[in-house]
Amino acid sequence: MNQGLKLGSLLRHNTYRIEKVLGQGGFGITYLATDLNLDRQVAVKEFFPKDYCDRDDTTSKVTLGTQSSKDFVNKLKAKFLKEARNIAKFDYPNIIRIHAAFEENNTAYYVMDYIEGITLSEMVKQNGPISEEKALMYIDKIGKALEYVHANTMNHLDVKPANIMIRYNDDEPILIDFGLSKQYDSKGYQTSTTPIGISHGFAPMEQYNDGGVKEFSPQTDLYSLAATLYYILSGVVPPQATKLVEDELTFPQGIPTNLIKPISKAMSPGRKRRHESVRAFLEDLERQKIERGNEQPNNQDHVSAEQSFCTENLGKSNNLEQEQTHTQTIIHDNDEYEEKSKSWIKWLGIGGGVAVIAVIIVFLIPSNNNTDNSNESDNLVESIKEEPKTVKDLFWESPLGMAAYTGEVTVDTINDKQVPHGKGIARIIKGKFEGSTYNGAFVEGKMEGETTYTMKNGDTFVGTYKNNKYDKGRYTIKANGEYFEGTFKNGQPDKGNWYDKKGNKL
């Protein structure tokens, strides 16, 4: 069954014509459409809980998979329409505008602005972390939009980089996707009991607890806003909230030291320890920026999203000493820092003098044995070679699609970024081969050497890769246990034999 509406489909008495699918989540499909009355592009969101519904290809009507889920789906649809009506009341420049809501095809729709732009999530993935100045500008505007939402006793409950669009023509951030939002009454109690979703890394602890958001609390969206700032400054998804109950929040390179305290407070596991409101958080950010000046993040330039890596449980692992070089902690007292700087400058002067004398000696004293010196030099170079660097969850554009890579890396000197080199694991997270995993050897960004490759459907290849393709080994089909053993050409079985699951030649 085709889940989306056919292109060219007409809705609401031939008012909206479907042009293409923009995206699909667990409970809805969003389309690009043309408003034929006003001759403009709009976005149309259709209520479609894919785990419970199908679509009739002939009539486009949505049908329930099982009758037993009818009551549940109807409750969700009622919430969908209520959400549309609530958001339609909003009139704020940084919140998506809704123009109409209606029922058709045995489901519901609402029509909203079509924003030509890019999400903060995609922006970071494509271009790397965002500068402090621009990041704070985006957060300030979205924070004020959330204040407006909170003033209407509503929580968004899904603030994250993927739900903030940056409009191309004016660089304005727009808060979108209120699909998980909850409306509360004048006493602060929820007006619906439908289930909520969780975006790991951006959802606070209370969203993991049953009934944790039944009462209105701006601190819930505040946590997510701070987590969004953490991500767009570093390119690293924050640790899951459940990890922060026992472990402290650590900061990767790229996050300025003057912003660590306000972000840490806003992302406290307990709501009472966070700022009392989004406004208080924004004021804290501004105050820290003024007080600490324009400090360089981690005494380094910002790094790209591909060079950043996940720091969940950083400082708690067995590789503590190695990983701590990639984390950032609050700077010591300024007096101590200045004292160390003076000491360093003094020793730098002394060291410089020693270095000059050493250079003079090298050039004035002739070598007695060039061969021996050459060997000693080679041995010296060999002895100071660095151990292979390792990363965790490096965003890498692999030959199979966007991947999250954990393992050894080297630096691609042409593109000046880290690429897999040595042993590691690449999980394909986007593209045709999404869900597959390559666990094995890499050579300067190529999949090459001994490996185990597991496809999303469970099929496996064990053997060697060459130039990003199967080379020699065994490919096993999970469904029936049959396997091919031999060599491969252009990724396809070439010379060898097929066997059944008992090892009998086919």
Disulfide bonds with the S-S distance in Angstrom:
none
